[in-house]
């Protein structure tokens, strides 16, 4: 944990130095899709082993999340572009947050409808919204 905290501190200090010295502008001109695509792919593939196996633990929720995220991130900005420029900006910036809200509501509906009543305990732990107690156990939330 200390190593991770130290790495984050050093990385943030480097970002502050680059930002305040205005050196970032010189570096940003050199970045192009040809350079940034391999960087994003390497970082994404490094995180693949952490996130993607979680989808298989609850396919009923994970698969709609993947499909909705792809649709909202790739196609919704193009579809709503003719309405207003702000909608394109909102879909580009907040599409994942929107997808999380929609899929969590879908999971809550499935839980309330009793879709997980007669499945294994492991599936219930990963899929039900009432078994995690995330909101009620948060120290900032008082009911």
N, C-alpha and C positions, 0 to 999 in steps of 0.2 A: 504494500500500500504506500509506503514511503517513497519507493522508487517511482511509482505512478504520479504521486503528488509532486515530487521533484521535477519529473519530466514536464508536467503541466506548467509548473512555475517557470521553468527555463523557456518553454515554448511561448508562454505569454509575454515574458520579458523580451524575447526576440521580436515578437509581433509589435510590442510597444516601441522598441527601438526603430524598427523599419517604418512604423507609422509616423512617429514624431520627427524622424530625420528626412521624411518625404522620399526615401529611397524606394518605397514600394511602387511609385509611379514609373520609375525607370525599369523595374522588374516586370511590371504589369504589361508594358508594351511588348515584351518578349514572349509573353504567354499567348499561345494560340491553341485551337482545338487539337492540332497535331501533337503538341507537347502535353496538354492537360488530359487528354483521353487516356493515355497509358497510366498516368498518375492516379486518376480516379478509378480505373479498372483494378490497379494493384491494391489500392486501399479497400475498394469494395470486395474484392476476392478475399482479402485478409479478414474481413468481417463476416464473410459468407458462412463460415463454419460456426459462428456464434449465433446468428439470427435465423438462418433457414431451417435448422433442425427443430426450432420451436414451432414452426408452421405445422409440422407433422404431428405434433402432440394434440392439436385440435384442428382438424382439417375443416370442420364446419365453419370455423371462424377465420382460419388462416388463408384458405383459398379465396373466399370472397374479398378479403383484405388485399391480397395480391392483385386480383383482377380489378378491383375498384381503384387501387393506387395507380395502376398502369393507365386505366381509362381517364382518371381525373388529371393525372400529370401530363399525359401525352395528347389526349384528344379534346378535353374540355377547354383548354385555352384557345384552341383553333376554332371550336364550335361557337364559343361565346365572344370571340374577337369582334364580330360585327356589332355587338350590342354596345360595348363601351371598352375603352382601353384599360380601365381600372379592373374590370373582371379578369382580363388576361393576367394582370399583375397579381391579383389575389389568388388565382388558380396556380400560378407559378410558385408563389411564395408559401402559401398555406394549404397546399393540396394534401399533404400527409396528415396535417392536423385535422382537416375536414374528414379524411378517410377514417382516421382513428375514431372520431366521434360517431360517424355513421355506423361503422362496424361494431362499436361498443353498444350502441343502441340496438343493433340487430342481435347481438349476443344477449342483451337484457331481455329482449322479446322472446328469444328461444328459451331462456331460462324460465321466464314467467309462464310460458306456454307449456312447460313440462317436458321439453324435448330431451332433457338429460336425466330424467327421473329413473329410467331403467337401463342405464349404461354403467360401465365399470367405474369404480371409484377414481381411478387415475384419469379417465376422461372427464369426470365431473370436476376434479381439481383444476384441470387445465382450461375447461370450457365455460363453466358456470360463472356468472358475475356476482352471485351472492356468497360464494365460498371463499373469496380472496380477502374480504374485509379490508381492502386497501383504503377506502375513504374513512371508515369508522375508526381505523387504527392510526390514522394520521394525527400527529400531535397538534396540528393547527386547526383541526376540525373538532368542534364540540357539538354533540347532539343533545 
